[in-house]
Amino acid sequence: MTIIAVNEEAGKASSDPLVSHLARRGIAARVQRLTADRGNVQGTSLSIAAESNIGLLVMGGYGHSRLQERILGGVTRGMFGSMSVPR
């Protein structure tokens, strides 16, 4: 299993507890940490999914204010609009 962590900040939410949680259940997972510009998070994630031949992509999603989403766009909406793997 591959965990894709984009723009993960030290000291904030981390993928490490997820790796530990999965390991306790016998699931080996590796983390691929990436940095991407705000407007390219979905493209970067989908590129890794394609390169790694990932057959299923599970991700968390949350929203911002409507104004912020309208001006800057949203990763979750962008992913749904351009996904090429099952979700």
PDB file of N, CA, C and O in Angstrom:
ATOM      1  N   MET A   1       0.850  -1.163   0.000  1.00  0.00           N
ATOM      2  CA  MET A   1       0.000   0.000   0.000  1.00  0.00           C
ATOM      3  C   MET A   1       0.894   1.224   0.000  1.00  0.00           C
ATOM      4  O   MET A   1       1.922   1.265   0.675  1.00  0.00           O
ATOM      5  N   THR A   2       0.489   2.203  -0.758  1.00  0.00           N
ATOM      6  CA  THR A   2       1.215   3.468  -0.831  1.00  0.00           C
ATOM      7  C   THR A   2       0.334   4.581  -0.284  1.00  0.00           C
ATOM      8  O   THR A   2      -0.822   4.726  -0.680  1.00  0.00           O
ATOM      9  N   ILE A   3       0.889   5.352   0.619  1.00  0.00           N
ATOM     10  CA  ILE A   3       0.216   6.534   1.140  1.00  0.00           C
ATOM     11  C   ILE A   3       0.891   7.728   0.487  1.00  0.00           C
ATOM     12  O   ILE A   3       2.101   7.912   0.616  1.00  0.00           O
ATOM     13  N   ILE A   4       0.117   8.531  -0.208  1.00  0.00           N
ATOM     14  CA  ILE A   4       0.649   9.723  -0.862  1.00  0.00           C
ATOM     15  C   ILE A   4       0.366  10.912   0.049  1.00  0.00           C
ATOM     16  O   ILE A   4      -0.792  11.231   0.318  1.00  0.00           O
ATOM     17  N   ALA A   5       1.418  11.561   0.520  1.00  0.00           N
ATOM     18  CA  ALA A   5       1.279  12.722   1.400  1.00  0.00           C
ATOM     19  C   ALA A   5       1.819  13.941   0.658  1.00  0.00           C
ATOM     20  O   ALA A   5       3.019  14.037   0.399  1.00  0.00           O
ATOM     21  N   VAL A   6       0.940  14.858   0.321  1.00  0.00           N
ATOM     22  CA  VAL A   6       1.335  16.046  -0.433  1.00  0.00           C
ATOM     23  C   VAL A   6       1.366  17.240   0.505  1.00  0.00           C
ATOM     24  O   VAL A   6       0.397  17.520   1.210  1.00  0.00           O
ATOM     25  N   ASN A   7       2.489  17.937   0.504  1.00  0.00           N
ATOM     26  CA  ASN A   7       2.688  19.147   1.310  1.00  0.00           C
ATOM     27  C   ASN A   7       2.472  18.889   2.802  1.00  0.00           C
ATOM     28  O   ASN A   7       1.882  19.713   3.500  1.00  0.00           O
ATOM     29  N   GLU A   8       2.943  17.766   3.274  1.00  0.00           N
ATOM     30  CA  GLU A   8       2.823  17.426   4.689  1.00  0.00           C
ATOM     31  C   GLU A   8       3.766  18.323   5.490  1.00  0.00           C
ATOM     32  O   GLU A   8       4.952  18.418   5.175  1.00  0.00           O
ATOM     33  N   GLU A   9       3.242  18.977   6.520  1.00  0.00           N
ATOM     34  CA  GLU A   9       4.032  19.893   7.321  1.00  0.00           C
ATOM     35  C   GLU A   9       4.466  19.231   8.616  1.00  0.00           C
ATOM     36  O   GLU A   9       3.673  18.565   9.281  1.00  0.00           O
ATOM     37  N   ALA A  10       5.738  19.419   8.970  1.00  0.00           N
ATOM     38  CA  ALA A  10       6.250  18.870  10.222  1.00  0.00           C
ATOM     39  C   ALA A  10       5.495  19.470  11.397  1.00  0.00           C
ATOM     40  O   ALA A  10       5.243  20.675  11.430  1.00  0.00           O
ATOM     41  N   GLY A  11       5.135  18.636  12.357  1.00  0.00           N
ATOM     42  CA  GLY A  11       4.453  19.098  13.546  1.00  0.00           C
ATOM     43  C   GLY A  11       2.946  19.222  13.390  1.00  0.00           C
ATOM     44  O   GLY A  11       2.249  19.486  14.370  1.00  0.00           O
ATOM     45  N   LYS A  12       2.433  19.039  12.192  1.00  0.00           N
ATOM     46  CA  LYS A  12       0.984  19.089  11.967  1.00  0.00           C
ATOM     47  C   LYS A  12       0.510  17.687  11.639  1.00  0.00           C
ATOM     48  O   LYS A  12       1.221  16.717  11.905  1.00  0.00           O
ATOM     49  N   ALA A  13      -0.659  17.563  11.077  1.00  0.00           N
ATOM     50  CA  ALA A  13      -1.195  16.249  10.716  1.00  0.00           C
ATOM     51  C   ALA A  13      -0.147  15.492   9.902  1.00  0.00           C
ATOM     52  O   ALA A  13       0.431  16.025   8.955  1.00  0.00           O
ATOM     53  N   SER A  14       0.084  14.254  10.287  1.00  0.00           N
ATOM     54  CA  SER A  14       1.136  13.459   9.664  1.00  0.00           C
ATOM     55  C   SER A  14       0.585  12.120   9.203  1.00  0.00           C
ATOM     56  O   SER A  14      -0.407  11.625   9.737  1.00  0.00           O
ATOM     57  N   SER A  15       1.231  11.551   8.219  1.00  0.00           N
ATOM     58  CA  SER A  15       0.849  10.233   7.725  1.00  0.00           C
ATOM     59  C   SER A  15       1.427   9.118   8.600  1.00  0.00           C
ATOM     60  O   SER A  15       1.025   7.963   8.461  1.00  0.00           O
ATOM     61  N   ASP A  16       2.355   9.440   9.491  1.00  0.00           N
ATOM     62  CA  ASP A  16       2.982   8.420  10.331  1.00  0.00           C
ATOM     63  C   ASP A  16       1.993   7.644  11.204  1.00  0.00           C
ATOM     64  O   ASP A  16       2.108   6.421  11.286  1.00  0.00           O
ATOM     65  N   PRO A  17       1.023   8.297  11.861  1.00  0.00           N
ATOM     66  CA  PRO A  17       0.047   7.519  12.634  1.00  0.00           C
ATOM     67  C   PRO A  17      -0.767   6.559  11.767  1.00  0.00           C
ATOM     68  O   PRO A  17      -1.146   5.484  12.230  1.00  0.00           O
ATOM     69  N   LEU A  18      -1.037   6.929  10.529  1.00  0.00           N
ATOM     70  CA  LEU A  18      -1.766   6.045   9.627  1.00  0.00           C
ATOM     71  C   LEU A  18      -0.938   4.805   9.315  1.00  0.00           C
ATOM     72  O   LEU A  18      -1.466   3.694   9.295  1.00  0.00           O
ATOM     73  N   VAL A  19       0.358   4.990   9.070  1.00  0.00           N
ATOM     74  CA  VAL A  19       1.249   3.850   8.812  1.00  0.00           C
ATOM     75  C   VAL A  19       1.264   2.921  10.022  1.00  0.00           C
ATOM     76  O   VAL A  19       1.189   1.702   9.867  1.00  0.00           O
ATOM     77  N   SER A  20       1.360   3.486  11.220  1.00  0.00           N
ATOM     78  CA  SER A  20       1.354   2.682  12.448  1.00  0.00           C
ATOM     79  C   SER A  20       0.036   1.940  12.615  1.00  0.00           C
ATOM     80  O   SER A  20       0.024   0.760  12.965  1.00  0.00           O
ATOM     81  N   HIS A  21      -1.054   2.617  12.370  1.00  0.00           N
ATOM     82  CA  HIS A  21      -2.385   2.015  12.488  1.00  0.00           C
ATOM     83  C   HIS A  21      -2.527   0.820  11.537  1.00  0.00           C
ATOM     84  O   HIS A  21      -3.011  -0.240  11.932  1.00  0.00           O
ATOM     85  N   LEU A  22      -2.109   0.998  10.310  1.00  0.00           N
ATOM     86  CA  LEU A  22      -2.187  -0.092   9.337  1.00  0.00           C
ATOM     87  C   LEU A  22      -1.261  -1.245   9.708  1.00  0.00           C
ATOM     88  O   LEU A  22      -1.623  -2.410   9.542  1.00  0.00           O
ATOM     89  N   ALA A  23      -0.069  -0.929  10.209  1.00  0.00           N
ATOM     90  CA  ALA A  23       0.891  -1.967  10.595  1.00  0.00           C
ATOM     91  C   ALA A  23       0.338  -2.841  11.715  1.00  0.00           C
ATOM     92  O   ALA A  23       0.555  -4.053  11.719  1.00  0.00           O
ATOM     93  N   ARG A  24      -0.376  -2.236  12.666  1.00  0.00           N
ATOM     94  CA  ARG A  24      -0.974  -3.017  13.753  1.00  0.00           C
ATOM     95  C   ARG A  24      -2.007  -4.003  13.233  1.00  0.00           C
ATOM     96  O   ARG A  24      -2.338  -4.979  13.906  1.00  0.00           O
ATOM     97  N   ARG A  25      -2.510  -3.748  12.045  1.00  0.00           N
ATOM     98  CA  ARG A  25      -3.493  -4.648  11.430  1.00  0.00           C
ATOM     99  C   ARG A  25      -2.882  -5.526  10.339  1.00  0.00           C
ATOM    100  O   ARG A  25      -3.592  -6.158   9.556  1.00  0.00           O
ATOM    101  N   GLY A  26      -1.541  -5.551  10.308  1.00  0.00           N
ATOM    102  CA  GLY A  26      -0.840  -6.424   9.377  1.00  0.00           C
ATOM    103  C   GLY A  26      -0.754  -5.906   7.953  1.00  0.00           C
ATOM    104  O   GLY A  26      -0.502  -6.677   7.028  1.00  0.00           O
ATOM    105  N   ILE A  27      -0.960  -4.614   7.767  1.00  0.00           N
ATOM    106  CA  ILE A  27      -0.911  -4.029   6.425  1.00  0.00           C
ATOM    107  C   ILE A  27       0.351  -3.175   6.311  1.00  0.00           C
ATOM    108  O   ILE A  27       0.498  -2.166   7.001  1.00  0.00           O
ATOM    109  N   ALA A  28       1.251  -3.595   5.436  1.00  0.00           N
ATOM    110  CA  ALA A  28       2.486  -2.837   5.219  1.00  0.00           C
ATOM    111  C   ALA A  28       2.184  -1.652   4.308  1.00  0.00           C
ATOM    112  O   ALA A  28       1.561  -1.808   3.258  1.00  0.00           O
ATOM    113  N   ALA A  29       2.625  -0.484   4.713  1.00  0.00           N
ATOM    114  CA  ALA A  29       2.388   0.723   3.918  1.00  0.00           C
ATOM    115  C   ALA A  29       3.664   1.543   3.864  1.00  0.00           C
ATOM    116  O   ALA A  29       4.439   1.594   4.819  1.00  0.00           O
ATOM    117  N   ARG A  30       3.858   2.175   2.732  1.00  0.00           N
ATOM    118  CA  ARG A  30       4.982   3.099   2.587  1.00  0.00           C
ATOM    119  C   ARG A  30       4.421   4.474   2.262  1.00  0.00           C
ATOM    120  O   ARG A  30       3.363   4.597   1.645  1.00  0.00           O
ATOM    121  N   VAL A  31       5.133   5.493   2.680  1.00  0.00           N
ATOM    122  CA  VAL A  31       4.685   6.864   2.455  1.00  0.00           C
ATOM    123  C   VAL A  31       5.525   7.485   1.351  1.00  0.00           C
ATOM    124  O   VAL A  31       6.754   7.421   1.379  1.00  0.00           O
ATOM    125  N   GLN A  32       4.863   8.072   0.401  1.00  0.00           N
ATOM    126  CA  GLN A  32       5.535   8.841  -0.631  1.00  0.00           C
ATOM    127  C   GLN A  32       5.175  10.289  -0.378  1.00  0.00           C
ATOM    128  O   GLN A  32       4.050  10.716  -0.637  1.00  0.00           O
ATOM    129  N   ARG A  33       6.150  11.050   0.137  1.00  0.00           N
ATOM    130  CA  ARG A  33       5.917  12.446   0.480  1.00  0.00           C
ATOM    131  C   ARG A  33       6.327  13.330  -0.697  1.00  0.00           C
ATOM    132  O   ARG A  33       7.418  13.187  -1.250  1.00  0.00           O
ATOM    133  N   LEU A  34       5.435  14.241  -1.066  1.00  0.00           N
ATOM    134  CA  LEU A  34       5.657  15.105  -2.217  1.00  0.00           C
ATOM    135  C   LEU A  34       5.360  16.546  -1.860  1.00  0.00           C
ATOM    136  O   LEU A  34       4.620  16.832  -0.919  1.00  0.00           O
ATOM    137  N   THR A  35       5.942  17.433  -2.617  1.00  0.00           N
ATOM    138  CA  THR A  35       5.639  18.850  -2.500  1.00  0.00           C
ATOM    139  C   THR A  35       5.086  19.309  -3.840  1.00  0.00           C
ATOM    140  O   THR A  35       5.640  18.988  -4.891  1.00  0.00           O
ATOM    141  N   ALA A  36       4.004  20.054  -3.800  1.00  0.00           N
ATOM    142  CA  ALA A  36       3.392  20.545  -5.032  1.00  0.00           C
ATOM    143  C   ALA A  36       2.798  21.921  -4.788  1.00  0.00           C
ATOM    144  O   ALA A  36       2.388  22.246  -3.674  1.00  0.00           O
ATOM    145  N   ASP A  37       2.758  22.720  -5.835  1.00  0.00           N
ATOM    146  CA  ASP A  37       2.071  24.007  -5.760  1.00  0.00           C
ATOM    147  C   ASP A  37       0.595  23.753  -5.509  1.00  0.00           C
ATOM    148  O   ASP A  37       0.061  22.712  -5.891  1.00  0.00           O
ATOM    149  N   ARG A  38      -0.055  24.700  -4.871  1.00  0.00           N
ATOM    150  CA  ARG A  38      -1.470  24.541  -4.519  1.00  0.00           C
ATOM    151  C   ARG A  38      -2.326  24.151  -5.725  1.00  0.00           C
ATOM    152  O   ARG A  38      -3.236  23.332  -5.592  1.00  0.00           O
ATOM    153  N   GLY A  39      -2.056  24.708  -6.867  1.00  0.00           N
ATOM    154  CA  GLY A  39      -2.849  24.423  -8.048  1.00  0.00           C
ATOM    155  C   GLY A  39      -2.514  23.104  -8.724  1.00  0.00           C
ATOM    156  O   GLY A  39      -3.177  22.721  -9.689  1.00  0.00           O
ATOM    157  N   ASN A  40      -1.485  22.392  -8.230  1.00  0.00           N
ATOM    158  CA  ASN A  40      -1.069  21.161  -8.895  1.00  0.00           C
ATOM    159  C   ASN A  40      -1.120  19.942  -7.975  1.00  0.00           C
ATOM    160  O   ASN A  40      -0.527  18.912  -8.298  1.00  0.00           O
ATOM    161  N   VAL A  41      -1.806  20.032  -6.852  1.00  0.00           N
ATOM    162  CA  VAL A  41      -1.872  18.905  -5.921  1.00  0.00           C
ATOM    163  C   VAL A  41      -2.557  17.711  -6.565  1.00  0.00           C
ATOM    164  O   VAL A  41      -2.060  16.589  -6.466  1.00  0.00           O
ATOM    165  N   GLN A  42      -3.694  17.932  -7.224  1.00  0.00           N
ATOM    166  CA  GLN A  42      -4.387  16.804  -7.839  1.00  0.00           C
ATOM    167  C   GLN A  42      -3.578  16.207  -8.983  1.00  0.00           C
ATOM    168  O   GLN A  42      -3.546  14.986  -9.137  1.00  0.00           O
ATOM    169  N   GLY A  43      -2.931  17.031  -9.778  1.00  0.00           N
ATOM    170  CA  GLY A  43      -2.106  16.519 -10.878  1.00  0.00           C
ATOM    171  C   GLY A  43      -0.942  15.690 -10.374  1.00  0.00           C
ATOM    172  O   GLY A  43      -0.622  14.644 -10.938  1.00  0.00           O
ATOM    173  N   THR A  44      -0.307  16.162  -9.303  1.00  0.00           N
ATOM    174  CA  THR A  44       0.808  15.430  -8.709  1.00  0.00           C
ATOM    175  C   THR A  44       0.333  14.101  -8.145  1.00  0.00           C
ATOM    176  O   THR A  44       0.980  13.075  -8.353  1.00  0.00           O
ATOM    177  N   SER A  45      -0.779  14.104  -7.441  1.00  0.00           N
ATOM    178  CA  SER A  45      -1.317  12.872  -6.856  1.00  0.00           C
ATOM    179  C   SER A  45      -1.683  11.864  -7.934  1.00  0.00           C
ATOM    180  O   SER A  45      -1.370  10.680  -7.813  1.00  0.00           O
ATOM    181  N   LEU A  46      -2.341  12.328  -8.981  1.00  0.00           N
ATOM    182  CA  LEU A  46      -2.747  11.427 -10.060  1.00  0.00           C
ATOM    183  C   LEU A  46      -1.544  10.898 -10.836  1.00  0.00           C
ATOM    184  O   LEU A  46      -1.569   9.765 -11.316  1.00  0.00           O
ATOM    185  N   SER A  47      -0.503  11.698 -10.962  1.00  0.00           N
ATOM    186  CA  SER A  47       0.714  11.220 -11.632  1.00  0.00           C
ATOM    187  C   SER A  47       1.351  10.083 -10.850  1.00  0.00           C
ATOM    188  O   SER A  47       1.761   9.080 -11.433  1.00  0.00           O
ATOM    189  N   ILE A  48       1.437  10.232  -9.533  1.00  0.00           N
ATOM    190  CA  ILE A  48       2.006   9.174  -8.693  1.00  0.00           C
ATOM    191  C   ILE A  48       1.134   7.927  -8.776  1.00  0.00           C
ATOM    192  O   ILE A  48       1.652   6.814  -8.861  1.00  0.00           O
ATOM    193  N   ALA A  49      -0.182   8.103  -8.753  1.00  0.00           N
ATOM    194  CA  ALA A  49      -1.088   6.962  -8.856  1.00  0.00           C
ATOM    195  C   ALA A  49      -0.866   6.218 -10.171  1.00  0.00           C
ATOM    196  O   ALA A  49      -0.851   4.987 -10.192  1.00  0.00           O
ATOM    197  N   ALA A  50      -0.696   6.949 -11.254  1.00  0.00           N
ATOM    198  CA  ALA A  50      -0.479   6.318 -12.564  1.00  0.00           C
ATOM    199  C   ALA A  50       0.883   5.645 -12.630  1.00  0.00           C
ATOM    200  O   ALA A  50       0.994   4.519 -13.115  1.00  0.00           O
ATOM    201  N   GLU A  51       1.928   6.326 -12.143  1.00  0.00           N
ATOM    202  CA  GLU A  51       3.281   5.771 -12.180  1.00  0.00           C
ATOM    203  C   GLU A  51       3.404   4.523 -11.313  1.00  0.00           C
ATOM    204  O   GLU A  51       4.145   3.600 -11.652  1.00  0.00           O
ATOM    205  N   SER A  52       2.686   4.492 -10.205  1.00  0.00           N
ATOM    206  CA  SER A  52       2.759   3.359  -9.271  1.00  0.00           C
ATOM    207  C   SER A  52       1.736   2.282  -9.595  1.00  0.00           C
ATOM    208  O   SER A  52       1.645   1.274  -8.895  1.00  0.00           O
ATOM    209  N   ASN A  53       0.960   2.498 -10.666  1.00  0.00           N
ATOM    210  CA  ASN A  53      -0.070   1.547 -11.079  1.00  0.00           C
ATOM    211  C   ASN A  53      -1.073   1.279  -9.951  1.00  0.00           C
ATOM    212  O   ASN A  53      -1.476   0.141  -9.711  1.00  0.00           O
ATOM    213  N   ILE A  54      -1.461   2.354  -9.272  1.00  0.00           N
ATOM    214  CA  ILE A  54      -2.418   2.263  -8.177  1.00  0.00           C
ATOM    215  C   ILE A  54      -3.804   2.054  -8.763  1.00  0.00           C
ATOM    216  O   ILE A  54      -4.242   2.812  -9.629  1.00  0.00           O
ATOM    217  N   GLY A  55      -4.495   1.020  -8.286  1.00  0.00           N
ATOM    218  CA  GLY A  55      -5.801   0.685  -8.821  1.00  0.00           C
ATOM    219  C   GLY A  55      -6.961   1.328  -8.093  1.00  0.00           C
ATOM    220  O   GLY A  55      -8.071   1.365  -8.624  1.00  0.00           O
ATOM    221  N   LEU A  56      -6.735   1.837  -6.892  1.00  0.00           N
ATOM    222  CA  LEU A  56      -7.795   2.449  -6.109  1.00  0.00           C
ATOM    223  C   LEU A  56      -7.195   3.601  -5.320  1.00  0.00           C
ATOM    224  O   LEU A  56      -6.150   3.453  -4.686  1.00  0.00           O
ATOM    225  N   LEU A  57      -7.853   4.734  -5.361  1.00  0.00           N
ATOM    226  CA  LEU A  57      -7.380   5.915  -4.657  1.00  0.00           C
ATOM    227  C   LEU A  57      -8.420   6.304  -3.614  1.00  0.00           C
ATOM    228  O   LEU A  57      -9.577   6.558  -3.947  1.00  0.00           O
ATOM    229  N   VAL A  58      -8.005   6.349  -2.354  1.00  0.00           N
ATOM    230  CA  VAL A  58      -8.877   6.753  -1.256  1.00  0.00           C
ATOM    231  C   VAL A  58      -8.263   8.010  -0.667  1.00  0.00           C
ATOM    232  O   VAL A  58      -7.077   8.036  -0.338  1.00  0.00           O
ATOM    233  N   MET A  59      -9.071   9.047  -0.535  1.00  0.00           N
ATOM    234  CA  MET A  59      -8.515  10.287   0.002  1.00  0.00           C
ATOM    235  C   MET A  59      -9.530  10.984   0.886  1.00  0.00           C
ATOM    236  O   MET A  59     -10.741  10.804   0.753  1.00  0.00           O
ATOM    237  N   GLY A  60      -9.001  11.773   1.779  1.00  0.00           N
ATOM    238  CA  GLY A  60      -9.855  12.619   2.600  1.00  0.00           C
ATOM    239  C   GLY A  60     -10.127  13.904   1.855  1.00  0.00           C
ATOM    240  O   GLY A  60      -9.317  14.331   1.033  1.00  0.00           O
ATOM    241  N   GLY A  61     -11.230  14.510   2.126  1.00  0.00           N
ATOM    242  CA  GLY A  61     -11.553  15.763   1.459  1.00  0.00           C
ATOM    243  C   GLY A  61     -12.241  16.704   2.422  1.00  0.00           C
ATOM    244  O   GLY A  61     -12.971  16.273   3.315  1.00  0.00           O
ATOM    245  N   TYR A  62     -12.012  17.962   2.242  1.00  0.00           N
ATOM    246  CA  TYR A  62     -12.703  18.961   3.040  1.00  0.00           C
ATOM    247  C   TYR A  62     -12.850  20.207   2.197  1.00  0.00           C
ATOM    248  O   TYR A  62     -12.159  20.368   1.191  1.00  0.00           O
ATOM    249  N   GLY A  63     -13.725  21.069   2.591  1.00  0.00           N
ATOM    250  CA  GLY A  63     -13.984  22.277   1.813  1.00  0.00           C
ATOM    251  C   GLY A  63     -13.469  23.529   2.489  1.00  0.00           C
ATOM    252  O   GLY A  63     -13.181  23.546   3.686  1.00  0.00           O
ATOM    253  N   HIS A  64     -13.363  24.559   1.703  1.00  0.00           N
ATOM    254  CA  HIS A  64     -13.020  25.889   2.198  1.00  0.00           C
ATOM    255  C   HIS A  64     -14.244  26.767   1.965  1.00  0.00           C
ATOM    256  O   HIS A  64     -15.280  26.299   1.494  1.00  0.00           O
ATOM    257  N   SER A  65     -14.112  28.013   2.295  1.00  0.00           N
ATOM    258  CA  SER A  65     -15.235  28.917   2.045  1.00  0.00           C
ATOM    259  C   SER A  65     -15.517  28.960   0.541  1.00  0.00           C
ATOM    260  O   SER A  65     -14.625  28.722  -0.272  1.00  0.00           O
ATOM    261  N   ARG A  66     -16.743  29.258   0.189  1.00  0.00           N
ATOM    262  CA  ARG A  66     -17.113  29.302  -1.235  1.00  0.00           C
ATOM    263  C   ARG A  66     -16.283  30.319  -1.996  1.00  0.00           C
ATOM    264  O   ARG A  66     -15.903  30.084  -3.144  1.00  0.00           O
ATOM    265  N   LEU A  67     -15.999  31.451  -1.361  1.00  0.00           N
ATOM    266  CA  LEU A  67     -15.193  32.477  -2.022  1.00  0.00           C
ATOM    267  C   LEU A  67     -13.782  31.956  -2.295  1.00  0.00           C
ATOM    268  O   LEU A  67     -13.256  32.115  -3.397  1.00  0.00           O
ATOM    269  N   GLN A  68     -13.177  31.336  -1.289  1.00  0.00           N
ATOM    270  CA  GLN A  68     -11.828  30.797  -1.472  1.00  0.00           C
ATOM    271  C   GLN A  68     -11.818  29.702  -2.535  1.00  0.00           C
ATOM    272  O   GLN A  68     -10.909  29.654  -3.363  1.00  0.00           O
ATOM    273  N   GLU A  69     -12.812  28.831  -2.521  1.00  0.00           N
ATOM    274  CA  GLU A  69     -12.906  27.772  -3.528  1.00  0.00           C
ATOM    275  C   GLU A  69     -13.057  28.379  -4.925  1.00  0.00           C
ATOM    276  O   GLU A  69     -12.442  27.905  -5.880  1.00  0.00           O
ATOM    277  N   ARG A  70     -13.869  29.419  -5.040  1.00  0.00           N
ATOM    278  CA  ARG A  70     -14.109  30.037  -6.345  1.00  0.00           C
ATOM    279  C   ARG A  70     -12.836  30.699  -6.876  1.00  0.00           C
ATOM    280  O   ARG A  70     -12.531  30.597  -8.064  1.00  0.00           O
ATOM    281  N   ILE A  71     -12.101  31.371  -6.005  1.00  0.00           N
ATOM    282  CA  ILE A  71     -10.898  32.096  -6.434  1.00  0.00           C
ATOM    283  C   ILE A  71      -9.722  31.144  -6.638  1.00  0.00           C
ATOM    284  O   ILE A  71      -9.056  31.191  -7.672  1.00  0.00           O
ATOM    285  N   LEU A  72      -9.467  30.287  -5.659  1.00  0.00           N
ATOM    286  CA  LEU A  72      -8.271  29.441  -5.695  1.00  0.00           C
ATOM    287  C   LEU A  72      -8.533  28.031  -6.202  1.00  0.00           C
ATOM    288  O   LEU A  72      -7.594  27.308  -6.535  1.00  0.00           O
ATOM    289  N   GLY A  73      -9.790  27.638  -6.264  1.00  0.00           N
ATOM    290  CA  GLY A  73     -10.097  26.262  -6.661  1.00  0.00           C
ATOM    291  C   GLY A  73      -9.982  25.337  -5.467  1.00  0.00           C
ATOM    292  O   GLY A  73      -9.593  25.759  -4.378  1.00  0.00           O
ATOM    293  N   GLY A  74     -10.321  24.073  -5.675  1.00  0.00           N
ATOM    294  CA  GLY A  74     -10.263  23.114  -4.588  1.00  0.00           C
ATOM    295  C   GLY A  74      -9.689  21.795  -5.081  1.00  0.00           C
ATOM    296  O   GLY A  74      -9.994  21.349  -6.187  1.00  0.00           O
ATOM    297  N   VAL A  75      -8.862  21.181  -4.259  1.00  0.00           N
ATOM    298  CA  VAL A  75      -8.229  19.918  -4.634  1.00  0.00           C
ATOM    299  C   VAL A  75      -9.265  18.816  -4.778  1.00  0.00           C
ATOM    300  O   VAL A  75      -9.220  18.051  -5.741  1.00  0.00           O
ATOM    301  N   THR A  76     -10.195  18.722  -3.840  1.00  0.00           N
ATOM    302  CA  THR A  76     -11.198  17.660  -3.899  1.00  0.00           C
ATOM    303  C   THR A  76     -12.022  17.763  -5.176  1.00  0.00           C
ATOM    304  O   THR A  76     -12.215  16.762  -5.867  1.00  0.00           O
ATOM    305  N   ARG A  77     -12.500  18.934  -5.493  1.00  0.00           N
ATOM    306  CA  ARG A  77     -13.273  19.128  -6.724  1.00  0.00           C
ATOM    307  C   ARG A  77     -12.413  18.823  -7.946  1.00  0.00           C
ATOM    308  O   ARG A  77     -12.880  18.190  -8.893  1.00  0.00           O
ATOM    309  N   GLY A  78     -11.173  19.265  -7.929  1.00  0.00           N
ATOM    310  CA  GLY A  78     -10.267  18.995  -9.040  1.00  0.00           C
ATOM    311  C   GLY A  78     -10.009  17.511  -9.238  1.00  0.00           C
ATOM    312  O   GLY A  78      -9.924  17.035 -10.370  1.00  0.00           O
ATOM    313  N   MET A  79      -9.884  16.779  -8.134  1.00  0.00           N
ATOM    314  CA  MET A  79      -9.675  15.329  -8.224  1.00  0.00           C
ATOM    315  C   MET A  79     -10.883  14.652  -8.854  1.00  0.00           C
ATOM    316  O   MET A  79     -10.732  13.808  -9.738  1.00  0.00           O
ATOM    317  N   PHE A  80     -12.066  15.009  -8.412  1.00  0.00           N
ATOM    318  CA  PHE A  80     -13.276  14.395  -8.970  1.00  0.00           C
ATOM    319  C   PHE A  80     -13.425  14.731 -10.459  1.00  0.00           C
ATOM    320  O   PHE A  80     -13.958  13.932 -11.229  1.00  0.00           O
ATOM    321  N   GLY A  81     -12.965  15.886 -10.848  1.00  0.00           N
ATOM    322  CA  GLY A  81     -13.086  16.286 -12.245  1.00  0.00           C
ATOM    323  C   GLY A  81     -12.076  15.633 -13.168  1.00  0.00           C
ATOM    324  O   GLY A  81     -12.289  15.590 -14.379  1.00  0.00           O
ATOM    325  N   SER A  82     -10.964  15.116 -12.614  1.00  0.00           N
ATOM    326  CA  SER A  82      -9.912  14.593 -13.479  1.00  0.00           C
ATOM    327  C   SER A  82      -9.449  13.184 -13.121  1.00  0.00           C
ATOM    328  O   SER A  82      -8.425  12.727 -13.628  1.00  0.00           O
ATOM    329  N   MET A  83     -10.181  12.493 -12.262  1.00  0.00           N
ATOM    330  CA  MET A  83      -9.755  11.160 -11.821  1.00  0.00           C
ATOM    331  C   MET A  83      -9.745  10.169 -12.981  1.00  0.00           C
ATOM    332  O   MET A  83     -10.620  10.171 -13.846  1.00  0.00           O
ATOM    333  N   SER A  84      -8.722   9.325 -12.961  1.00  0.00           N
ATOM    334  CA  SER A  84      -8.625   8.255 -13.969  1.00  0.00           C
ATOM    335  C   SER A  84      -8.530   6.887 -13.307  1.00  0.00           C
ATOM    336  O   SER A  84      -8.426   5.873 -13.997  1.00  0.00           O
ATOM    337  N   VAL A  85      -8.565   6.845 -11.971  1.00  0.00           N
ATOM    338  CA  VAL A  85      -8.569   5.580 -11.233  1.00  0.00           C
ATOM    339  C   VAL A  85      -9.853   5.511 -10.419  1.00  0.00           C
ATOM    340  O   VAL A  85     -10.461   6.547 -10.150  1.00  0.00           O
ATOM    341  N   PRO A  86     -10.281   4.314 -10.021  1.00  0.00           N
ATOM    342  CA  PRO A  86     -11.525   4.220  -9.223  1.00  0.00           C
ATOM    343  C   PRO A  86     -11.436   5.023  -7.943  1.00  0.00           C
ATOM    344  O   PRO A  86     -10.352   5.222  -7.394  1.00  0.00           O
ATOM    345  N   ARG A  87     -12.576   5.481  -7.474  1.00  0.00           N
ATOM    346  CA  ARG A  87     -12.637   6.227  -6.221  1.00  0.00           C
ATOM    347  C   ARG A  87     -13.833   5.779  -5.433  1.00  0.00           C
ATOM    348  O   ARG A  87     -14.074   6.283  -4.336  1.00  0.00           O
TER     349      ARG A  87
END
